[in-house]
Amino acid sequence: MTASRAITWEVLESRGFETAWVRLGEGGLRAHGRAVGTVPEPYWISYELETAEGFVTRRLTVTAETESSTRTLDLRRDDAGRWTADGEPLPAVDGALDCDLGLCPLTNTMPVLRHGLHLAPGEREFLMAWVSVPGLVVRPSQQVYTHLGRTDGGGHVRYASGDYRSDLEFDADGLVVDYPGLARRLP
């Protein structure tokens, strides 16, 4: 791993904040972060994310705490593309390369970096292992990322899933600067 950064986003959709400590290297990413939100209910989240070569998710561990409960999730992807949640198979997301932690702008980074979509033309469709927050339920999610253009420090990429669309701004490292309606990075 070569570059290490701390990034904080205001997460508009949850009326909260997230800070991630991110280590980016040639083809891989490691991060840990914490988030607090008040929507859909007050919660705390802490997570650790590890990718393999090509920014492919290897493991996501998450703890979510609300007033009424504490939940944990140990989400893993093996080298054959099979996923498990807390050791139980998740065949609905087998073959997916990425996790997508709900309300977490960091997890938009992996597919964008893998294909350089923040810097060069292209469009890619992905199956994601999407994780709800604060419930930590894993569901399959079809998502499309489309390069829209370069900026002085990175680029714009359209994110689409179902009827939802948003044009995200990424920095040169492939990290979200602005996710309209969801989150924006604090200086």
Residue pairs with C-beta under 8 A, 6 or more apart in sequence:
1 23
1 24
1 25
1 28
1 30
2 24
2 25
2 26
3 23
3 24
3 25
3 173
4 21
4 22
4 23
4 24
5 21
5 22
5 24
5 173
5 175
6 19
6 20
6 21
6 22
7 19
7 20
7 22
7 106
7 175
7 185
8 17
8 18
8 19
8 20
8 185
8 186
9 17
9 18
9 19
9 105
9 176
9 179
9 183
9 184
9 185
9 186
10 16
10 17
10 183
10 184
10 186
11 17
11 18
11 35
11 37
11 103
11 105
11 182
11 183
12 181
12 182
12 183
12 184
13 39
13 103
13 181
13 182
13 183
14 35
14 37
14 38
14 39
14 103
14 133
15 37
15 38
15 39
16 35
16 36
16 37
16 38
16 39
17 35
17 36
17 186
18 33
18 34
18 35
18 36
18 45
18 103
18 104
18 105
18 106
18 183
19 33
19 34
19 35
20 31
20 32
20 33
20 106
21 31
21 32
21 33
22 29
22 30
22 31
22 106
22 175
23 29
23 30
23 31
24 113
24 173
24 174
27 53
27 54
27 55
28 51
28 52
28 53
28 55
29 49
29 50
29 51
29 55
29 109
29 110
29 113
30 49
30 50
30 51
31 47
31 48
31 49
31 106
32 46
32 47
32 48
32 49
33 45
33 46
33 47
33 49
33 104
33 106
34 44
34 45
34 46
34 47
35 44
35 45
35 46
35 47
35 103
35 104
35 133
36 42
36 43
36 44
36 45
37 43
37 45
37 103
37 133
37 134
40 134
41 66
41 67
41 134
42 66
42 67
43 64
43 65
43 66
43 133
43 134
44 64
44 65
45 62
45 63
45 64
45 65
45 104
45 133
45 134
46 62
46 63
47 60
47 61
47 62
47 63
47 101
47 104
48 59
48 60
48 61
49 57
49 59
49 60
49 99
49 101
49 106
49 107
50 57
50 58
50 59
50 60
51 57
51 58
51 110
52 58
52 79
54 97
54 114
55 98
55 109
55 110
55 111
55 113
55 114
56 77
56 97
56 98
56 110
56 114
57 75
57 77
57 97
57 98
57 99
57 110
57 129
58 76
58 77
59 74
59 75
59 76
59 77
60 73
60 75
60 99
60 101
60 131
61 72
61 73
61 74
61 75
62 72
62 73
62 75
62 101
62 131
62 136
63 70
63 71
63 72
63 73
64 70
64 71
64 72
64 73
64 133
64 134
64 135
64 136
65 71
65 134
66 134
71 134
71 135
71 136
72 86
72 136
73 85
73 86
73 131
73 136
73 138
74 85
74 86
74 87
75 83
75 84
75 85
75 99
75 129
75 131
75 138
76 83
76 84
77 83
77 96
77 97
77 99
77 129
78 84
81 94
81 95
81 96
81 97
82 89
82 91
82 94
83 89
83 90
83 93
83 94
83 96
83 129
83 138
84 90
85 138
90 129
90 138
92 139
92 140
93 127
93 128
93 129
93 138
93 139
93 140
95 127
96 126
96 127
96 128
96 129
96 140
97 110
97 111
97 114
97 126
97 127
98 107
98 110
98 111
98 126
98 128
98 129
99 107
99 128
99 129
99 130
99 131
100 107
100 108
100 128
100 129
100 130
100 131
100 141
100 143
101 107
101 131
101 133
102 130
102 131
102 132
102 133
103 133
103 182
103 183
104 133
105 176
105 179
105 182
105 183
105 185
106 175
106 176
108 159
108 168
108 176
108 179
109 170
109 174
109 175
109 176
111 117
111 124
111 126
111 143
111 145
112 118
112 145
112 157
112 170
112 174
113 174
115 122
115 124
115 145
116 122
117 124
117 145
117 146
117 147
117 155
117 157
118 147
118 154
118 155
118 156
118 157
118 170
118 171
118 172
118 174
119 147
119 150
119 154
119 155
119 172
120 147
121 147
122 146
122 147
123 144
123 145
123 146
123 147
124 144
124 145
125 142
125 143
125 144
126 142
126 143
126 144
126 145
127 140
127 141
127 142
127 143
128 140
128 141
128 142
128 143
129 138
129 140
129 141
130 138
130 139
130 140
130 141
131 137
131 138
132 138
132 139
141 161
142 161
142 162
143 159
143 160
143 161
144 158
144 159
144 160
144 161
145 157
145 158
145 159
145 160
146 157
146 158
146 160
147 155
147 156
147 157
148 155
148 156
148 157
148 158
148 167
149 155
149 156
150 156
151 169
153 171
153 172
154 169
154 170
154 171
154 172
154 173
154 174
154 177
155 169
155 170
156 167
156 168
156 169
156 170
157 167
157 168
157 170
158 165
158 166
158 167
158 168
159 165
159 166
159 167
159 168
159 179
166 179
166 180
166 181
166 182
167 180
168 176
168 178
168 179
168 180
169 176
169 177
169 178
169 179
170 176
170 177
171 177
175 185
176 183
176 185
177 184
177 185
178 184
178 185
